Amino acid sequence: MKRYWFKAKKYGWGWYPATFEGWVIISIYIVYFTARAFIFDSKVNSNSFSVFPFLFEILLPTGVLLVICYLTGEKPKWRWGDKHK
């Protein structure tokens, strides 16, 4: 049996971290965005701010996170609780 880093949610669509490796990935993602928030705050008031690099800095790591979840987690599908009850 394959050990999944991310388990499928019981309700809805998506994953949650189920192993140490999954929690490390989520922690890196959170630390990245926390650091970016401080850098973003300093750039907003300058004349060199542009929204497109900022969107790229959001979409790229989020896409990477989704790919990692897809590759190392249970296959996603819409779930609505236990059907065995």
Backbone as JSON, one array per atom type, in Angstrom:
{
  "sequence": "MKRYWFKAKKYGWGWYPATFEGWVIISIYIVYFTARAFIFDSKVNSNSFSVFPFLFEILLPTGVLLVICYLTGEKPKWRWGDKHK",
  "N": [[0.83, -1.18, 0.0], [0.51, 2.19, -0.83], [2.01, 4.91, 0.83], [0.46, 7.77, 1.57], [1.2, 11.23, 1.37], [-0.61, 13.21, 1.55], [-3.94, 13.11, 2.5], [-7.23, 12.52, 1.22], [-9.86, 14.86, 1.67], [-12.67, 14.39, 3.89], [-15.1, 15.6, 3.43], [-16.12, 17.38, 0.62], [-13.73, 18.64, -1.79], [-10.29, 18.08, -2.09], [-7.2, 18.08, -0.15], [-5.51, 17.1, 2.9], [-2.63, 17.4, 5.04], [-1.05, 14.34, 5.87], [1.2, 13.02, 6.69], [4.57, 13.36, 7.99], [6.14, 14.4, 5.9], [4.2, 15.66, 4.33], [3.37, 17.69, 6.07], [5.74, 19.14, 6.19], [5.92, 20.16, 3.58], [3.63, 21.82, 3.53], [4.38, 23.59, 5.57], [6.64, 24.84, 4.44], [5.38, 26.16, 2.34], [3.74, 27.98, 3.77], [5.7, 29.48, 5.16], [7.03, 30.61, 2.99], [5.01, 32.34, 1.92], [4.61, 34.0, 4.1], [7.09, 35.31, 4.26], [7.04, 36.54, 1.74], [4.95, 38.33, 2.15], [6.05, 40.3, 3.8], [8.0, 41.35, 2.1], [6.37, 42.19, 0.01], [4.9, 44.19, 1.28], [6.82, 46.18, 1.59], [7.28, 46.85, -1.06], [4.92, 47.84, -2.14], [4.46, 50.56, -1.71], [6.35, 51.72, -3.29], [7.51, 53.05, -6.46], [8.02, 51.09, -8.26], [6.28, 48.98, -8.2], [4.43, 46.29, -9.53], [1.6, 44.48, -10.59], [1.64, 42.07, -12.0], [4.14, 40.53, -11.67], [3.72, 40.03, -8.97], [1.37, 38.45, -8.99], [2.4, 36.23, -10.35], [4.19, 35.35, -8.43], [2.45, 34.34, -6.6], [0.8, 32.48, -7.95], [2.55, 30.54, -9.07], [3.92, 29.12, -6.82], [1.59, 28.1, -5.63], [0.53, 26.5, -7.63], [2.62, 24.62, -7.79], [2.38, 23.47, -5.25], [-0.18, 22.26, -5.52], [0.38, 20.37, -7.53], [2.24, 18.74, -6.19], [0.59, 17.8, -4.12], [-1.26, 16.35, -5.66], [0.38, 14.38, -6.83], [1.45, 13.01, -4.62], [-0.63, 12.36, -3.02], [-3.92, 11.0, -2.15], [-6.17, 10.19, -4.81], [-8.0, 12.9, -6.11], [-11.45, 13.59, -5.6], [-14.91, 14.47, -5.52], [-16.27, 14.31, -2.34], [-18.61, 13.29, 0.13], [-18.75, 12.65, 3.03], [-19.04, 9.47, 4.83], [-20.01, 6.73, 2.9], [-20.72, 4.27, 3.69], [-22.41, 4.05, 5.83]],
  "CA": [[0.0, 0.0, 0.0], [1.26, 3.44, -0.93], [1.84, 5.84, 1.95], [0.12, 9.08, 1.03], [1.59, 12.4, 2.15], [-1.83, 13.99, 1.7], [-5.17, 12.32, 2.43], [-8.38, 13.24, 0.68], [-10.79, 15.35, 2.69], [-13.88, 13.58, 4.03], [-16.18, 16.38, 2.83], [-15.66, 18.32, -0.39], [-12.65, 18.26, -2.68], [-9.01, 18.59, -1.64], [-6.35, 17.23, 0.67], [-4.91, 17.61, 4.13], [-1.38, 16.67, 5.27], [-1.24, 13.14, 6.68], [2.5, 12.52, 7.15], [5.58, 14.38, 8.28], [6.52, 15.03, 4.64], [3.12, 16.56, 3.95], [3.43, 18.87, 6.93], [6.92, 19.92, 5.8], [5.55, 20.88, 2.36], [2.71, 22.88, 3.92], [5.16, 24.57, 6.34], [7.44, 25.61, 3.48], [4.42, 27.03, 1.63], [3.34, 29.06, 4.69], [6.87, 30.33, 5.4], [7.24, 31.37, 1.75], [4.04, 33.42, 1.81], [4.87, 34.96, 5.17], [8.22, 36.12, 3.82], [6.59, 37.37, 0.62], [4.09, 39.4, 2.67], [6.92, 41.38, 4.26], [8.62, 41.95, 0.91], [5.29, 42.87, -0.69], [4.56, 45.42, 2.02], [7.83, 47.21, 1.31], [7.25, 47.22, -2.47], [3.65, 48.45, -2.53], [4.56, 52.01, -1.67], [7.37, 52.21, -4.2], [7.05, 53.28, -7.83], [8.35, 49.95, -9.1], [5.34, 47.89, -7.96], [3.61, 45.83, -10.64], [0.76, 43.39, -10.12], [1.9, 40.82, -12.71], [5.1, 39.7, -10.94], [3.12, 39.6, -7.71], [0.49, 37.32, -9.3], [3.27, 35.1, -10.67], [4.76, 34.87, -7.17], [1.37, 33.64, -5.9], [0.28, 31.36, -8.72], [3.56, 29.5, -9.26], [4.03, 28.22, -5.67], [0.32, 27.41, -5.4], [0.49, 25.43, -8.63], [3.57, 23.59, -7.37], [1.76, 22.78, -4.12], [-1.25, 21.41, -6.04], [1.0, 19.23, -8.23], [2.79, 17.85, -5.15], [-0.56, 17.13, -3.47], [-1.82, 15.4, -6.61], [1.3, 13.27, -7.05], [1.77, 12.27, -3.4], [-1.84, 12.18, -2.23], [-5.0, 10.2, -2.71], [-6.75, 10.81, -6.0], [-9.07, 13.8, -5.69], [-12.81, 13.5, -6.13], [-15.87, 15.08, -4.61], [-16.69, 13.38, -1.29], [-19.56, 13.84, 1.07], [-18.84, 11.78, 4.2], [-18.95, 8.02, 4.64], [-21.17, 6.15, 2.2], [-20.94, 2.94, 4.23], [-23.32, 4.08, 6.97]],
  "C": [[0.88, 1.25, 0.0], [0.97, 4.33, 0.27], [1.65, 7.25, 1.38], [0.6, 10.19, 1.96], [0.36, 13.24, 2.46], [-3.03, 13.07, 1.53], [-6.28, 13.18, 1.85], [-9.29, 13.67, 1.83], [-12.05, 14.48, 2.72], [-15.08, 14.27, 3.38], [-15.59, 17.37, 1.82], [-14.54, 17.75, -1.24], [-11.35, 18.86, -2.15], [-8.29, 17.61, -0.74], [-6.03, 17.92, 1.99], [-3.65, 16.8, 4.39], [-1.59, 15.5, 6.23], [0.07, 12.57, 7.21], [3.42, 13.7, 7.44], [5.97, 15.13, 7.01], [5.46, 16.03, 4.17], [3.13, 17.83, 4.78], [4.63, 19.75, 6.6], [6.6, 20.76, 4.56], [4.64, 22.06, 2.7], [3.45, 23.98, 4.7], [6.01, 25.44, 5.43], [6.55, 26.6, 2.73], [4.02, 28.22, 2.5], [4.5, 30.01, 4.95], [7.16, 31.19, 4.17], [6.29, 32.57, 1.68], [4.17, 34.44, 2.95], [6.03, 35.88, 4.8], [7.82, 37.05, 2.68], [5.71, 38.53, 1.1], [4.94, 40.58, 3.15], [7.58, 42.1, 3.09], [7.58, 42.75, 0.14], [4.94, 44.19, -0.03], [5.55, 46.53, 1.73], [7.78, 47.69, -0.14], [6.0, 48.0, -2.86], [3.75, 49.97, -2.61], [5.63, 52.58, -2.6], [6.79, 52.38, -5.6], [7.27, 52.06, -8.73], [7.38, 48.78, -8.92], [4.54, 47.57, -9.22], [2.84, 44.59, -10.18], [1.12, 42.06, -10.79], [2.99, 39.97, -12.06], [4.54, 39.19, -9.62], [2.18, 38.4, -7.93], [1.3, 36.06, -9.63], [3.84, 34.49, -9.39], [3.71, 34.15, -6.32], [0.99, 32.36, -6.64], [1.29, 30.22, -8.89], [3.7, 28.59, -8.04], [2.73, 27.46, -5.37], [0.15, 26.27, -6.4], [1.43, 24.28, -8.27], [3.0, 22.79, -6.2], [0.66, 21.82, -4.6], [-0.69, 20.18, -6.77], [1.57, 18.25, -7.22], [1.67, 17.1, -4.45], [-1.14, 16.06, -4.39], [-0.93, 14.16, -6.76], [1.52, 12.41, -5.81], [0.55, 12.0, -2.53], [-2.83, 11.25, -2.88], [-5.59, 10.94, -3.91], [-7.94, 11.67, -5.59], [-10.4, 13.45, -6.36], [-13.73, 14.11, -5.09], [-16.34, 14.02, -3.63], [-17.68, 14.08, -0.38], [-19.8, 12.84, 2.2], [-18.7, 10.31, 3.85], [-20.21, 7.51, 3.95], [-21.51, 4.78, 2.74], [-21.93, 2.91, 5.37], [-24.74, 3.94, 6.52]]
}
